[in-house]
Amino acid sequence: MVKLPKPVHGWRMFAGEVGVIVLGVLIALTAQQIVDSWQAQADVRRLRVALRAELADDRFRWEDMRAADRCTSQRLDAIERWAATAPADARLEGAFRLLLWNMHSSAWDIAKTSPAISHMGLEEQLTYAGLFEAMDNWREMLADERVNGIALSALMASADVPENRRQIAQHLAAARLFVRRRQQNYPYFFKRFDALKVRPDASQLTVANDPQAMCAPLPA
């Protein structure tokens, strides 16, 4: 039988010393966990601030485009009437100046690789992901609409060429389809903006836009 050496000050004192050490380790681990938790919460707060700031800018852009839809449709109707009745040698400069904003998602690109995102609730993560990914998908569609609008304006400016006059109807039809497609998708975006309690913010924009501009009569 192996005999354990007896502690110099006795087993009771030895056990007490070990207990003090264990307690100290537990306190240190608990304190570190508290510090880590505070740090994680702070990281999540900073991440939310960045995401919400970017989304507030994006929301304003979507609301601005939505506010312009009525006048955009009105201008398309005016162009259609003009193309059907204007003299063969008539043309119009700057007849269709449609501003479609770019969408930003750089904060989300950073957030996806940040450990802080894992400390958000799953529902919140999914709402952010769905909103930013939808905007990524819409970049190409907005670009297509922008190209069509530029082409329509160019055709109006050269409508004294018979071939260009004939193409106006095609680009008008496409423009109306683009507007309807955006209108069908507004509920998706604004439902998620509202779920995240994101309000529109225009403070970061450097270009002024009047969403009612195309309600004015066609330029002479």
PyMOL commands that place a pseudoatom at each C-alpha (Angstrom):
pseudoatom trace, name=CA, resn=MET, resi=1, chain=A, elem=C, hetatm=0, pos=[0.000, 0.000, 0.000]
pseudoatom trace, name=CA, resn=VAL, resi=2, chain=A, elem=C, hetatm=0, pos=[1.294, 3.428, -0.990]
pseudoatom trace, name=CA, resn=LYS, resi=3, chain=A, elem=C, hetatm=0, pos=[1.363, 6.007, 1.775]
pseudoatom trace, name=CA, resn=LEU, resi=4, chain=A, elem=C, hetatm=0, pos=[0.661, 9.613, 0.867]
pseudoatom trace, name=CA, resn=PRO, resi=5, chain=A, elem=C, hetatm=0, pos=[2.950, 12.124, 2.517]
pseudoatom trace, name=CA, resn=LYS, resi=6, chain=A, elem=C, hetatm=0, pos=[1.191, 14.067, 5.203]
pseudoatom trace, name=CA, resn=PRO, resi=7, chain=A, elem=C, hetatm=0, pos=[0.983, 17.814, 4.555]
pseudoatom trace, name=CA, resn=VAL, resi=8, chain=A, elem=C, hetatm=0, pos=[3.234, 19.850, 6.803]
pseudoatom trace, name=CA, resn=HIS, resi=9, chain=A, elem=C, hetatm=0, pos=[0.295, 21.731, 8.371]
pseudoatom trace, name=CA, resn=GLY, resi=10, chain=A, elem=C, hetatm=0, pos=[-2.229, 18.904, 8.233]
pseudoatom trace, name=CA, resn=TRP, resi=11, chain=A, elem=C, hetatm=0, pos=[-4.890, 17.818, 5.770]
pseudoatom trace, name=CA, resn=ARG, resi=12, chain=A, elem=C, hetatm=0, pos=[-7.481, 20.332, 6.906]
pseudoatom trace, name=CA, resn=MET, resi=13, chain=A, elem=C, hetatm=0, pos=[-5.234, 23.299, 6.231]
pseudoatom trace, name=CA, resn=PHE, resi=14, chain=A, elem=C, hetatm=0, pos=[-4.130, 21.752, 2.932]
pseudoatom trace, name=CA, resn=ALA, resi=15, chain=A, elem=C, hetatm=0, pos=[-7.733, 21.330, 1.830]
pseudoatom trace, name=CA, resn=GLY, resi=16, chain=A, elem=C, hetatm=0, pos=[-8.436, 24.930, 2.789]
pseudoatom trace, name=CA, resn=GLU, resi=17, chain=A, elem=C, hetatm=0, pos=[-5.501, 26.172, 0.708]
pseudoatom trace, name=CA, resn=VAL, resi=18, chain=A, elem=C, hetatm=0, pos=[-6.638, 24.131, -2.279]
pseudoatom trace, name=CA, resn=GLY, resi=19, chain=A, elem=C, hetatm=0, pos=[-10.153, 25.470, -1.834]
pseudoatom trace, name=CA, resn=VAL, resi=20, chain=A, elem=C, hetatm=0, pos=[-8.863, 29.029, -1.857]
pseudoatom trace, name=CA, resn=ILE, resi=21, chain=A, elem=C, hetatm=0, pos=[-6.959, 28.342, -5.071]
pseudoatom trace, name=CA, resn=VAL, resi=22, chain=A, elem=C, hetatm=0, pos=[-9.971, 26.723, -6.744]
pseudoatom trace, name=CA, resn=LEU, resi=23, chain=A, elem=C, hetatm=0, pos=[-12.226, 29.573, -5.639]
pseudoatom trace, name=CA, resn=GLY, resi=24, chain=A, elem=C, hetatm=0, pos=[-9.749, 32.111, -7.003]
pseudoatom trace, name=CA, resn=VAL, resi=25, chain=A, elem=C, hetatm=0, pos=[-9.654, 30.322, -10.353]
pseudoatom trace, name=CA, resn=LEU, resi=26, chain=A, elem=C, hetatm=0, pos=[-13.461, 30.211, -10.490]
pseudoatom trace, name=CA, resn=ILE, resi=27, chain=A, elem=C, hetatm=0, pos=[-13.711, 33.913, -9.643]
pseudoatom trace, name=CA, resn=ALA, resi=28, chain=A, elem=C, hetatm=0, pos=[-11.143, 34.737, -12.330]
pseudoatom trace, name=CA, resn=LEU, resi=29, chain=A, elem=C, hetatm=0, pos=[-12.983, 32.635, -14.924]
pseudoatom trace, name=CA, resn=THR, resi=30, chain=A, elem=C, hetatm=0, pos=[-16.323, 34.195, -13.989]
pseudoatom trace, name=CA, resn=ALA, resi=31, chain=A, elem=C, hetatm=0, pos=[-14.860, 37.689, -14.162]
pseudoatom trace, name=CA, resn=GLN, resi=32, chain=A, elem=C, hetatm=0, pos=[-13.378, 36.927, -17.595]
pseudoatom trace, name=CA, resn=GLN, resi=33, chain=A, elem=C, hetatm=0, pos=[-16.730, 35.605, -18.789]
pseudoatom trace, name=CA, resn=ILE, resi=34, chain=A, elem=C, hetatm=0, pos=[-18.417, 38.802, -17.587]
pseudoatom trace, name=CA, resn=VAL, resi=35, chain=A, elem=C, hetatm=0, pos=[-15.816, 40.931, -19.369]
pseudoatom trace, name=CA, resn=ASP, resi=36, chain=A, elem=C, hetatm=0, pos=[-16.192, 38.840, -22.551]
pseudoatom trace, name=CA, resn=SER, resi=37, chain=A, elem=C, hetatm=0, pos=[-19.984, 39.184, -22.337]
pseudoatom trace, name=CA, resn=TRP, resi=38, chain=A, elem=C, hetatm=0, pos=[-19.753, 42.972, -21.940]
pseudoatom trace, name=CA, resn=GLN, resi=39, chain=A, elem=C, hetatm=0, pos=[-17.336, 43.154, -24.859]
pseudoatom trace, name=CA, resn=ALA, resi=40, chain=A, elem=C, hetatm=0, pos=[-19.606, 40.996, -27.033]
pseudoatom trace, name=CA, resn=GLN, resi=41, chain=A, elem=C, hetatm=0, pos=[-22.604, 43.183, -26.190]
pseudoatom trace, name=CA, resn=ALA, resi=42, chain=A, elem=C, hetatm=0, pos=[-20.604, 46.303, -27.007]
pseudoatom trace, name=CA, resn=ASP, resi=43, chain=A, elem=C, hetatm=0, pos=[-19.528, 44.788, -30.341]
pseudoatom trace, name=CA, resn=VAL, resi=44, chain=A, elem=C, hetatm=0, pos=[-23.152, 43.941, -31.169]
pseudoatom trace, name=CA, resn=ARG, resi=45, chain=A, elem=C, hetatm=0, pos=[-24.258, 47.495, -30.329]
pseudoatom trace, name=CA, resn=ARG, resi=46, chain=A, elem=C, hetatm=0, pos=[-21.574, 48.963, -32.602]
pseudoatom trace, name=CA, resn=LEU, resi=47, chain=A, elem=C, hetatm=0, pos=[-22.506, 46.544, -35.366]
pseudoatom trace, name=CA, resn=ARG, resi=48, chain=A, elem=C, hetatm=0, pos=[-26.190, 47.432, -35.082]
pseudoatom trace, name=CA, resn=VAL, resi=49, chain=A, elem=C, hetatm=0, pos=[-25.375, 51.147, -35.251]
pseudoatom trace, name=CA, resn=ALA, resi=50, chain=A, elem=C, hetatm=0, pos=[-23.388, 50.615, -38.468]
pseudoatom trace, name=CA, resn=LEU, resi=51, chain=A, elem=C, hetatm=0, pos=[-26.038, 48.387, -40.054]
pseudoatom trace, name=CA, resn=ARG, resi=52, chain=A, elem=C, hetatm=0, pos=[-28.913, 50.677, -39.104]
pseudoatom trace, name=CA, resn=ALA, resi=53, chain=A, elem=C, hetatm=0, pos=[-27.093, 53.775, -40.393]
pseudoatom trace, name=CA, resn=GLU, resi=54, chain=A, elem=C, hetatm=0, pos=[-26.550, 52.125, -43.767]
pseudoatom trace, name=CA, resn=LEU, resi=55, chain=A, elem=C, hetatm=0, pos=[-30.116, 50.849, -43.894]
pseudoatom trace, name=CA, resn=ALA, resi=56, chain=A, elem=C, hetatm=0, pos=[-31.492, 54.279, -42.955]
pseudoatom trace, name=CA, resn=ASP, resi=57, chain=A, elem=C, hetatm=0, pos=[-29.687, 55.706, -45.979]
pseudoatom trace, name=CA, resn=ASP, resi=58, chain=A, elem=C, hetatm=0, pos=[-30.976, 52.869, -48.184]
pseudoatom trace, name=CA, resn=ARG, resi=59, chain=A, elem=C, hetatm=0, pos=[-34.521, 53.302, -46.889]
pseudoatom trace, name=CA, resn=PHE, resi=60, chain=A, elem=C, hetatm=0, pos=[-34.549, 56.955, -47.844]
pseudoatom trace, name=CA, resn=ARG, resi=61, chain=A, elem=C, hetatm=0, pos=[-33.405, 55.999, -51.344]
pseudoatom trace, name=CA, resn=TRP, resi=62, chain=A, elem=C, hetatm=0, pos=[-36.223, 53.475, -51.701]
pseudoatom trace, name=CA, resn=GLU, resi=63, chain=A, elem=C, hetatm=0, pos=[-38.784, 55.936, -50.362]
pseudoatom trace, name=CA, resn=ASP, resi=64, chain=A, elem=C, hetatm=0, pos=[-37.542, 58.626, -52.728]
pseudoatom trace, name=CA, resn=MET, resi=65, chain=A, elem=C, hetatm=0, pos=[-37.933, 56.307, -55.724]
pseudoatom trace, name=CA, resn=ARG, resi=66, chain=A, elem=C, hetatm=0, pos=[-41.379, 55.256, -54.532]
pseudoatom trace, name=CA, resn=ALA, resi=67, chain=A, elem=C, hetatm=0, pos=[-42.417, 58.898, -54.140]
pseudoatom trace, name=CA, resn=ALA, resi=68, chain=A, elem=C, hetatm=0, pos=[-41.392, 59.553, -57.755]
pseudoatom trace, name=CA, resn=ASP, resi=69, chain=A, elem=C, hetatm=0, pos=[-43.413, 56.698, -59.244]
pseudoatom trace, name=CA, resn=ARG, resi=70, chain=A, elem=C, hetatm=0, pos=[-46.629, 58.674, -59.752]
pseudoatom trace, name=CA, resn=CYS, resi=71, chain=A, elem=C, hetatm=0, pos=[-44.867, 61.421, -61.671]
pseudoatom trace, name=CA, resn=THR, resi=72, chain=A, elem=C, hetatm=0, pos=[-42.751, 58.886, -63.566]
pseudoatom trace, name=CA, resn=SER, resi=73, chain=A, elem=C, hetatm=0, pos=[-45.903, 57.142, -64.801]
pseudoatom trace, name=CA, resn=GLN, resi=74, chain=A, elem=C, hetatm=0, pos=[-47.445, 60.504, -65.651]
pseudoatom trace, name=CA, resn=ARG, resi=75, chain=A, elem=C, hetatm=0, pos=[-44.367, 61.468, -67.685]
pseudoatom trace, name=CA, resn=LEU, resi=76, chain=A, elem=C, hetatm=0, pos=[-44.438, 58.134, -69.545]
pseudoatom trace, name=CA, resn=ASP, resi=77, chain=A, elem=C, hetatm=0, pos=[-48.063, 58.800, -70.504]
pseudoatom trace, name=CA, resn=ALA, resi=78, chain=A, elem=C, hetatm=0, pos=[-47.108, 62.281, -71.718]
pseudoatom trace, name=CA, resn=ILE, resi=79, chain=A, elem=C, hetatm=0, pos=[-44.247, 60.862, -73.799]
pseudoatom trace, name=CA, resn=GLU, resi=80, chain=A, elem=C, hetatm=0, pos=[-46.587, 58.312, -75.361]
pseudoatom trace, name=CA, resn=ARG, resi=81, chain=A, elem=C, hetatm=0, pos=[-49.028, 61.065, -76.375]
pseudoatom trace, name=CA, resn=TRP, resi=82, chain=A, elem=C, hetatm=0, pos=[-46.211, 63.214, -77.710]
pseudoatom trace, name=CA, resn=ALA, resi=83, chain=A, elem=C, hetatm=0, pos=[-44.733, 60.365, -79.780]
pseudoatom trace, name=CA, resn=ALA, resi=84, chain=A, elem=C, hetatm=0, pos=[-48.152, 59.666, -81.316]
pseudoatom trace, name=CA, resn=THR, resi=85, chain=A, elem=C, hetatm=0, pos=[-49.014, 63.279, -82.199]
pseudoatom trace, name=CA, resn=ALA, resi=86, chain=A, elem=C, hetatm=0, pos=[-45.789, 65.303, -82.593]
pseudoatom trace, name=CA, resn=PRO, resi=87, chain=A, elem=C, hetatm=0, pos=[-44.685, 66.304, -86.096]
pseudoatom trace, name=CA, resn=ALA, resi=88, chain=A, elem=C, hetatm=0, pos=[-42.196, 63.963, -87.785]
pseudoatom trace, name=CA, resn=ASP, resi=89, chain=A, elem=C, hetatm=0, pos=[-39.366, 66.463, -87.425]
pseudoatom trace, name=CA, resn=ALA, resi=90, chain=A, elem=C, hetatm=0, pos=[-40.020, 67.141, -83.687]
pseudoatom trace, name=CA, resn=ARG, resi=91, chain=A, elem=C, hetatm=0, pos=[-37.688, 66.034, -80.920]
pseudoatom trace, name=CA, resn=LEU, resi=92, chain=A, elem=C, hetatm=0, pos=[-37.302, 66.714, -77.183]
pseudoatom trace, name=CA, resn=GLU, resi=93, chain=A, elem=C, hetatm=0, pos=[-34.160, 67.053, -75.073]
pseudoatom trace, name=CA, resn=GLY, resi=94, chain=A, elem=C, hetatm=0, pos=[-34.179, 65.788, -71.487]
pseudoatom trace, name=CA, resn=ALA, resi=95, chain=A, elem=C, hetatm=0, pos=[-37.683, 64.376, -71.667]
pseudoatom trace, name=CA, resn=PHE, resi=96, chain=A, elem=C, hetatm=0, pos=[-37.096, 61.465, -69.260]
pseudoatom trace, name=CA, resn=ARG, resi=97, chain=A, elem=C, hetatm=0, pos=[-34.641, 62.115, -66.441]
pseudoatom trace, name=CA, resn=LEU, resi=98, chain=A, elem=C, hetatm=0, pos=[-35.233, 59.310, -63.980]
pseudoatom trace, name=CA, resn=LEU, resi=99, chain=A, elem=C, hetatm=0, pos=[-33.042, 59.159, -60.876]
pseudoatom trace, name=CA, resn=LEU, resi=100, chain=A, elem=C, hetatm=0, pos=[-32.593, 55.648, -59.518]
pseudoatom trace, name=CA, resn=TRP, resi=101, chain=A, elem=C, hetatm=0, pos=[-30.379, 55.471, -56.455]
pseudoatom trace, name=CA, resn=ASN, resi=102, chain=A, elem=C, hetatm=0, pos=[-27.586, 52.996, -55.861]
pseudoatom trace, name=CA, resn=MET, resi=103, chain=A, elem=C, hetatm=0, pos=[-27.996, 50.721, -52.846]
pseudoatom trace, name=CA, resn=HIS, resi=104, chain=A, elem=C, hetatm=0, pos=[-25.275, 50.323, -50.199]
pseudoatom trace, name=CA, resn=SER, resi=105, chain=A, elem=C, hetatm=0, pos=[-24.385, 47.161, -48.262]
pseudoatom trace, name=CA, resn=SER, resi=106, chain=A, elem=C, hetatm=0, pos=[-20.742, 47.563, -47.211]
pseudoatom trace, name=CA, resn=ALA, resi=107, chain=A, elem=C, hetatm=0, pos=[-21.629, 47.400, -43.496]
pseudoatom trace, name=CA, resn=TRP, resi=108, chain=A, elem=C, hetatm=0, pos=[-23.372, 44.071, -44.055]
pseudoatom trace, name=CA, resn=ASP, resi=109, chain=A, elem=C, hetatm=0, pos=[-20.362, 42.746, -45.992]
pseudoatom trace, name=CA, resn=ILE, resi=110, chain=A, elem=C, hetatm=0, pos=[-18.228, 43.462, -42.914]
pseudoatom trace, name=CA, resn=ALA, resi=111, chain=A, elem=C, hetatm=0, pos=[-20.871, 42.162, -40.503]
pseudoatom trace, name=CA, resn=LYS, resi=112, chain=A, elem=C, hetatm=0, pos=[-20.994, 38.749, -42.197]
pseudoatom trace, name=CA, resn=THR, resi=113, chain=A, elem=C, hetatm=0, pos=[-17.389, 38.077, -41.176]
pseudoatom trace, name=CA, resn=SER, resi=114, chain=A, elem=C, hetatm=0, pos=[-17.672, 39.615, -37.693]
pseudoatom trace, name=CA, resn=PRO, resi=115, chain=A, elem=C, hetatm=0, pos=[-17.958, 37.342, -34.610]
pseudoatom trace, name=CA, resn=ALA, resi=116, chain=A, elem=C, hetatm=0, pos=[-20.451, 39.878, -33.211]
pseudoatom trace, name=CA, resn=ILE, resi=117, chain=A, elem=C, hetatm=0, pos=[-23.132, 38.747, -35.664]
pseudoatom trace, name=CA, resn=SER, resi=118, chain=A, elem=C, hetatm=0, pos=[-23.387, 35.402, -33.844]
pseudoatom trace, name=CA, resn=HIS, resi=119, chain=A, elem=C, hetatm=0, pos=[-24.503, 37.236, -30.674]
pseudoatom trace, name=CA, resn=MET, resi=120, chain=A, elem=C, hetatm=0, pos=[-27.597, 38.609, -32.411]
pseudoatom trace, name=CA, resn=GLY, resi=121, chain=A, elem=C, hetatm=0, pos=[-30.856, 36.690, -32.293]
pseudoatom trace, name=CA, resn=LEU, resi=122, chain=A, elem=C, hetatm=0, pos=[-31.525, 34.399, -35.250]
pseudoatom trace, name=CA, resn=GLU, resi=123, chain=A, elem=C, hetatm=0, pos=[-34.623, 36.319, -36.342]
pseudoatom trace, name=CA, resn=GLU, resi=124, chain=A, elem=C, hetatm=0, pos=[-32.699, 39.607, -36.357]
pseudoatom trace, name=CA, resn=GLN, resi=125, chain=A, elem=C, hetatm=0, pos=[-29.858, 38.035, -38.344]
pseudoatom trace, name=CA, resn=LEU, resi=126, chain=A, elem=C, hetatm=0, pos=[-32.300, 36.649, -40.908]
pseudoatom trace, name=CA, resn=THR, resi=127, chain=A, elem=C, hetatm=0, pos=[-34.055, 40.011, -41.270]
pseudoatom trace, name=CA, resn=TYR, resi=128, chain=A, elem=C, hetatm=0, pos=[-30.771, 41.809, -41.927]
pseudoatom trace, name=CA, resn=ALA, resi=129, chain=A, elem=C, hetatm=0, pos=[-29.641, 39.077, -44.315]
pseudoatom trace, name=CA, resn=GLY, resi=130, chain=A, elem=C, hetatm=0, pos=[-32.911, 39.067, -46.267]
pseudoatom trace, name=CA, resn=LEU, resi=131, chain=A, elem=C, hetatm=0, pos=[-32.953, 42.850, -46.606]
pseudoatom trace, name=CA, resn=PHE, resi=132, chain=A, elem=C, hetatm=0, pos=[-29.340, 43.304, -47.689]
pseudoatom trace, name=CA, resn=GLU, resi=133, chain=A, elem=C, hetatm=0, pos=[-29.370, 40.329, -50.049]
pseudoatom trace, name=CA, resn=ALA, resi=134, chain=A, elem=C, hetatm=0, pos=[-32.540, 41.640, -51.688]
pseudoatom trace, name=CA, resn=MET, resi=135, chain=A, elem=C, hetatm=0, pos=[-30.801, 44.974, -52.275]
pseudoatom trace, name=CA, resn=ASP, resi=136, chain=A, elem=C, hetatm=0, pos=[-27.821, 43.155, -53.773]
pseudoatom trace, name=CA, resn=ASN, resi=137, chain=A, elem=C, hetatm=0, pos=[-30.203, 41.422, -56.187]
pseudoatom trace, name=CA, resn=TRP, resi=138, chain=A, elem=C, hetatm=0, pos=[-31.857, 44.722, -57.052]
pseudoatom trace, name=CA, resn=ARG, resi=139, chain=A, elem=C, hetatm=0, pos=[-28.628, 46.442, -58.085]
pseudoatom trace, name=CA, resn=GLU, resi=140, chain=A, elem=C, hetatm=0, pos=[-28.688, 44.730, -61.472]
pseudoatom trace, name=CA, resn=MET, resi=141, chain=A, elem=C, hetatm=0, pos=[-32.403, 45.355, -61.977]
pseudoatom trace, name=CA, resn=LEU, resi=142, chain=A, elem=C, hetatm=0, pos=[-32.040, 49.044, -61.137]
pseudoatom trace, name=CA, resn=ALA, resi=143, chain=A, elem=C, hetatm=0, pos=[-29.102, 49.222, -63.528]
pseudoatom trace, name=CA, resn=ASP, resi=144, chain=A, elem=C, hetatm=0, pos=[-31.277, 47.738, -66.295]
pseudoatom trace, name=CA, resn=GLU, resi=145, chain=A, elem=C, hetatm=0, pos=[-34.022, 50.266, -65.581]
pseudoatom trace, name=CA, resn=ARG, resi=146, chain=A, elem=C, hetatm=0, pos=[-31.477, 53.084, -65.605]
pseudoatom trace, name=CA, resn=VAL, resi=147, chain=A, elem=C, hetatm=0, pos=[-30.121, 51.988, -69.000]
pseudoatom trace, name=CA, resn=ASN, resi=148, chain=A, elem=C, hetatm=0, pos=[-33.632, 51.818, -70.445]
pseudoatom trace, name=CA, resn=GLY, resi=149, chain=A, elem=C, hetatm=0, pos=[-34.426, 55.306, -69.121]
pseudoatom trace, name=CA, resn=ILE, resi=150, chain=A, elem=C, hetatm=0, pos=[-31.272, 56.755, -70.683]
pseudoatom trace, name=CA, resn=ALA, resi=151, chain=A, elem=C, hetatm=0, pos=[-32.100, 55.081, -73.984]
pseudoatom trace, name=CA, resn=LEU, resi=152, chain=A, elem=C, hetatm=0, pos=[-35.669, 56.453, -73.900]
pseudoatom trace, name=CA, resn=SER, resi=153, chain=A, elem=C, hetatm=0, pos=[-34.406, 59.971, -73.265]
pseudoatom trace, name=CA, resn=ALA, resi=154, chain=A, elem=C, hetatm=0, pos=[-31.912, 59.627, -76.133]
pseudoatom trace, name=CA, resn=LEU, resi=155, chain=A, elem=C, hetatm=0, pos=[-34.616, 58.395, -78.499]
pseudoatom trace, name=CA, resn=MET, resi=156, chain=A, elem=C, hetatm=0, pos=[-36.773, 61.398, -77.602]
pseudoatom trace, name=CA, resn=ALA, resi=157, chain=A, elem=C, hetatm=0, pos=[-33.851, 63.713, -78.292]
pseudoatom trace, name=CA, resn=SER, resi=158, chain=A, elem=C, hetatm=0, pos=[-33.466, 62.163, -81.744]
pseudoatom trace, name=CA, resn=ALA, resi=159, chain=A, elem=C, hetatm=0, pos=[-37.119, 61.477, -82.508]
pseudoatom trace, name=CA, resn=ASP, resi=160, chain=A, elem=C, hetatm=0, pos=[-36.841, 63.326, -85.823]
pseudoatom trace, name=CA, resn=VAL, resi=161, chain=A, elem=C, hetatm=0, pos=[-35.175, 60.156, -87.125]
pseudoatom trace, name=CA, resn=PRO, resi=162, chain=A, elem=C, hetatm=0, pos=[-37.995, 57.767, -88.112]
pseudoatom trace, name=CA, resn=GLU, resi=163, chain=A, elem=C, hetatm=0, pos=[-36.288, 54.642, -86.772]
pseudoatom trace, name=CA, resn=ASN, resi=164, chain=A, elem=C, hetatm=0, pos=[-35.751, 56.292, -83.371]
pseudoatom trace, name=CA, resn=ARG, resi=165, chain=A, elem=C, hetatm=0, pos=[-39.381, 57.450, -83.240]
pseudoatom trace, name=CA, resn=ARG, resi=166, chain=A, elem=C, hetatm=0, pos=[-40.494, 53.851, -83.816]
pseudoatom trace, name=CA, resn=GLN, resi=167, chain=A, elem=C, hetatm=0, pos=[-38.362, 52.564, -80.926]
pseudoatom trace, name=CA, resn=ILE, resi=168, chain=A, elem=C, hetatm=0, pos=[-39.908, 54.901, -78.354]
pseudoatom trace, name=CA, resn=ALA, resi=169, chain=A, elem=C, hetatm=0, pos=[-42.953, 52.656, -77.851]
pseudoatom trace, name=CA, resn=GLN, resi=170, chain=A, elem=C, hetatm=0, pos=[-40.758, 49.668, -76.981]
pseudoatom trace, name=CA, resn=HIS, resi=171, chain=A, elem=C, hetatm=0, pos=[-38.782, 51.588, -74.360]
pseudoatom trace, name=CA, resn=LEU, resi=172, chain=A, elem=C, hetatm=0, pos=[-41.965, 53.113, -72.945]
pseudoatom trace, name=CA, resn=ALA, resi=173, chain=A, elem=C, hetatm=0, pos=[-43.392, 49.620, -72.408]
pseudoatom trace, name=CA, resn=ALA, resi=174, chain=A, elem=C, hetatm=0, pos=[-40.175, 48.500, -70.723]
pseudoatom trace, name=CA, resn=ALA, resi=175, chain=A, elem=C, hetatm=0, pos=[-40.147, 51.579, -68.475]
pseudoatom trace, name=CA, resn=ARG, resi=176, chain=A, elem=C, hetatm=0, pos=[-43.671, 50.831, -67.282]
pseudoatom trace, name=CA, resn=LEU, resi=177, chain=A, elem=C, hetatm=0, pos=[-42.723, 47.220, -66.547]
pseudoatom trace, name=CA, resn=PHE, resi=178, chain=A, elem=C, hetatm=0, pos=[-39.738, 48.388, -64.500]
pseudoatom trace, name=CA, resn=VAL, resi=179, chain=A, elem=C, hetatm=0, pos=[-41.915, 50.725, -62.432]
pseudoatom trace, name=CA, resn=ARG, resi=180, chain=A, elem=C, hetatm=0, pos=[-44.483, 47.986, -61.776]
pseudoatom trace, name=CA, resn=ARG, resi=181, chain=A, elem=C, hetatm=0, pos=[-41.765, 45.549, -60.788]
pseudoatom trace, name=CA, resn=ARG, resi=182, chain=A, elem=C, hetatm=0, pos=[-40.402, 47.960, -58.202]
pseudoatom trace, name=CA, resn=GLN, resi=183, chain=A, elem=C, hetatm=0, pos=[-43.893, 48.667, -56.873]
pseudoatom trace, name=CA, resn=GLN, resi=184, chain=A, elem=C, hetatm=0, pos=[-44.502, 44.940, -56.400]
pseudoatom trace, name=CA, resn=ASN, resi=185, chain=A, elem=C, hetatm=0, pos=[-41.349, 44.662, -54.300]
pseudoatom trace, name=CA, resn=TYR, resi=186, chain=A, elem=C, hetatm=0, pos=[-41.797, 47.693, -52.033]
pseudoatom trace, name=CA, resn=PRO, resi=187, chain=A, elem=C, hetatm=0, pos=[-43.772, 45.693, -49.421]
pseudoatom trace, name=CA, resn=TYR, resi=188, chain=A, elem=C, hetatm=0, pos=[-40.889, 43.233, -49.030]
pseudoatom trace, name=CA, resn=PHE, resi=189, chain=A, elem=C, hetatm=0, pos=[-38.401, 45.999, -48.317]
pseudoatom trace, name=CA, resn=PHE, resi=190, chain=A, elem=C, hetatm=0, pos=[-40.535, 48.214, -46.117]
pseudoatom trace, name=CA, resn=LYS, resi=191, chain=A, elem=C, hetatm=0, pos=[-41.833, 45.321, -44.016]
pseudoatom trace, name=CA, resn=ARG, resi=192, chain=A, elem=C, hetatm=0, pos=[-38.226, 44.503, -43.083]
pseudoatom trace, name=CA, resn=PHE, resi=193, chain=A, elem=C, hetatm=0, pos=[-37.236, 48.133, -42.571]
pseudoatom trace, name=CA, resn=ASP, resi=194, chain=A, elem=C, hetatm=0, pos=[-40.159, 48.425, -40.165]
pseudoatom trace, name=CA, resn=ALA, resi=195, chain=A, elem=C, hetatm=0, pos=[-39.289, 45.152, -38.394]
pseudoatom trace, name=CA, resn=LEU, resi=196, chain=A, elem=C, hetatm=0, pos=[-35.819, 46.547, -37.664]
pseudoatom trace, name=CA, resn=LYS, resi=197, chain=A, elem=C, hetatm=0, pos=[-37.317, 49.963, -36.728]
pseudoatom trace, name=CA, resn=VAL, resi=198, chain=A, elem=C, hetatm=0, pos=[-35.146, 51.682, -39.348]
pseudoatom trace, name=CA, resn=ARG, resi=199, chain=A, elem=C, hetatm=0, pos=[-36.271, 55.187, -40.267]
pseudoatom trace, name=CA, resn=PRO, resi=200, chain=A, elem=C, hetatm=0, pos=[-35.168, 57.005, -43.464]
pseudoatom trace, name=CA, resn=ASP, resi=201, chain=A, elem=C, hetatm=0, pos=[-32.116, 59.262, -43.268]
pseudoatom trace, name=CA, resn=ALA, resi=202, chain=A, elem=C, hetatm=0, pos=[-31.068, 61.565, -46.121]
pseudoatom trace, name=CA, resn=SER, resi=203, chain=A, elem=C, hetatm=0, pos=[-28.112, 63.126, -44.320]
pseudoatom trace, name=CA, resn=GLN, resi=204, chain=A, elem=C, hetatm=0, pos=[-25.488, 61.151, -46.265]
pseudoatom trace, name=CA, resn=LEU, resi=205, chain=A, elem=C, hetatm=0, pos=[-26.761, 62.073, -49.724]
pseudoatom trace, name=CA, resn=THR, resi=206, chain=A, elem=C, hetatm=0, pos=[-24.755, 64.520, -51.808]
pseudoatom trace, name=CA, resn=VAL, resi=207, chain=A, elem=C, hetatm=0, pos=[-27.277, 64.843, -54.670]
pseudoatom trace, name=CA, resn=ALA, resi=208, chain=A, elem=C, hetatm=0, pos=[-30.626, 66.587, -54.340]
pseudoatom trace, name=CA, resn=ASN, resi=209, chain=A, elem=C, hetatm=0, pos=[-33.649, 65.081, -56.048]
pseudoatom trace, name=CA, resn=ASP, resi=210, chain=A, elem=C, hetatm=0, pos=[-37.204, 66.273, -56.515]
pseudoatom trace, name=CA, resn=PRO, resi=211, chain=A, elem=C, hetatm=0, pos=[-39.441, 63.197, -56.793]
pseudoatom trace, name=CA, resn=GLN, resi=212, chain=A, elem=C, hetatm=0, pos=[-42.209, 65.401, -58.243]
pseudoatom trace, name=CA, resn=ALA, resi=213, chain=A, elem=C, hetatm=0, pos=[-40.060, 66.812, -61.051]
pseudoatom trace, name=CA, resn=MET, resi=214, chain=A, elem=C, hetatm=0, pos=[-41.557, 64.709, -63.834]
pseudoatom trace, name=CA, resn=CYS, resi=215, chain=A, elem=C, hetatm=0, pos=[-45.068, 65.834, -62.953]
pseudoatom trace, name=CA, resn=ALA, resi=216, chain=A, elem=C, hetatm=0, pos=[-44.175, 69.042, -64.778]
pseudoatom trace, name=CA, resn=PRO, resi=217, chain=A, elem=C, hetatm=0, pos=[-45.176, 69.360, -68.447]
pseudoatom trace, name=CA, resn=LEU, resi=218, chain=A, elem=C, hetatm=0, pos=[-42.805, 68.018, -71.077]
pseudoatom trace, name=CA, resn=PRO, resi=219, chain=A, elem=C, hetatm=0, pos=[-40.002, 70.438, -71.950]
pseudoatom trace, name=CA, resn=ALA, resi=220, chain=A, elem=C, hetatm=0, pos=[-40.770, 72.593, -74.944]
for i in range(1, 220): cmd.bond("trace and resi %d" % i, "trace and resi %d" % (i + 1))
show_as sticks, trace
zoom trace
